[in-house]
Every structure is written in C-alpha cells, then in structure tokens.
Amino acid sequence: MQESISRAKFSRALLAIVGLACCVAAGAADWTPLREDGIHDPRSPAVKQKQEPAEALSKLTPDTAGNMVRWVQSLEKGEINPRASIRPDTKIRVYDSDVLLNLQGGMPIVRFPHRQHTLWLDCSNCHDELFKAETGATKFSMLKILEGEQCGQCHGAVSFPLTECFRCHSVARPGRGPKPSLPIPIPAGAVPPK
C-alpha cells in the first residue's frame, strides 16, 4: 500500500512540474507587478515604495526558465552581490568542489557544484539539516525534491525550476553517449525511483 501512495504522490508532483513548465514557457520575462501578484496588498502604501520585479530583474543575465534570471552568471558578472549571512560574525567558506550524485540511476549523473552554492549560502543553510555532510549519508529522492524537500527547498522556489532537469543531470554516463535533449518524454504510469 505504501508503494502505491508514493507512486500517486510522485505522479501528482510530476504533473505539477510539467504544468509549471508550460506556464513558465508561456510567460517568458513577463514579471507580474507587485500590486497584482496576489501576495502584496495592492492598497498598501508600501507597494509603491518597493522596486518592481521587472525593474530589478530585467537588468540581470536573462534565462528562459523560472524567474527568468541566470543567478549564478549574474553573481559571477558582479551584477549582484548577495550577503552570505545576516550575522556579521559568520566566517564564509567558499567550497570549490563538485560532488557527483545519482551514480546508479538511469538519468545522466547529477553534478552538484558546491562553489556556486557556497558563494550564496553559508554551509549551515544545508548541512546537516537538509543534507548530511558526509559522503553517502543522505539518500536523495526525486519524490522528496518534487515535494519541496532536499534540493526542492530552493529549486522551484528561488532558483531555477525542477523542469530544467539537465542543469543538474549534466554528466553523461560512461558508454551512454551525450545527455538526452529536451523535451523529456514522460512515460505513462511513471513511477518513483527506488
């Protein structure tokens, strides 16, 4: 019974991601004004004092997905300079090492670039609550990620969306040739990875 619940959850999450991809493709670089976004109170005087997304984001390196900004490239070009911590006494460590994940799966291997993440965030943002800091200690799950856990805490929220599979699944498996091109056909009755 537990397996069928997981499959149903996975199928719902996958359908939501596919639907999100369609919405994102249709609304390229069309940022909703704050007074119309359904989050900010349009009657509040503060809305007029805030910078509109189109004004702020249109100056950054453009993307074709998510919030239409290539955040890492914007950071590397000096277009933005985010604070790594709100605590002034935090010692920032940029960890310049890639980790390969999904070594046994069918998709291309995931290359996790620590450098790009630690330029933004202190290690304690992810370790040890979301991910254990030791190799192999965290079991990754696309189902959990699609449900907003693990990598899904940020991807699909503030960083590029989960519809951009090959930004993470970027390393071809030995003997399998180059990574597949988009769009990815979604087989009927898709099931979660084991």
SULSULKA-V267834 format. One record per helix or strand of 2 or more residues. SS is the DSSP state (@ for helix, = for strand). FROM is the first residue (numbers start at 0). LEN is the number of residues. Records with the same first field share a line. If there is no record, write none. Layout:
SS=FROM-LEN / FROM-LEN
This chain:
@=1-25 / 33-3 / 45-4 / 52-5 / 70-6 / 113-5 / 122-3 / 141-5 / 149-4 / 164-4
==97-4 / 108-5 / 168-3
